[in-house]
Amino acid sequence: MPARYRLRFNGDQVVRALRPAAARGAFLAAEYVLGETQAVVPLDEAALSRSGIASVDEATLTSAVSYDTPYAVRQHEELDFQHAPGRQAKYVEQPLNQARQQVAAIVAAELRRALR
C-alpha cells in the first residue's frame, strides 16, 4: 500500500512572516534606484538632486523614488532641455528600467533572509 502524506499550508502565517521582509526589500530596492538616479539627475545648483527620496507604502508594498521641486516633472519629461554632460531627462525612468534585475535581486534577498 502506498504511503500517504498530509500537507497543511498555512498561507496566512507565511504572508505575515514575509510581509515585513518584502516591505524592507522594496525600500532597499528604492534606495538602490535612488542612488542610480543621482548619477544622471540634472544639476544646476543641486536643489533637484537634494530633493530625491525613496519611500515605501507598507500596506500595498509599493515603493517609490521621487524628486520634490517645482520643476522636477518638467526636467524629467522635457527631452529637448540641455543638461550638463552625463546628466539627462528621464533621470528616474531610465535608471529604473536598467536596474530591474538588481531590484528583483534585492527584494528576493530580503525574502530569503526572512526564511532563515
Secondary structure, 3 states (H helix, E strand, C coil): CCCCCCCCCCHHHHHHHHHHHHHHHHHHHHHHHHHHHHCCCCCCCCHHHHCCEEEEECCCCEEEEECCCCCHHHHHHCCCCCCCCCCCCCCCHHHHHHCHHHHHHHHHHHHHHHHC
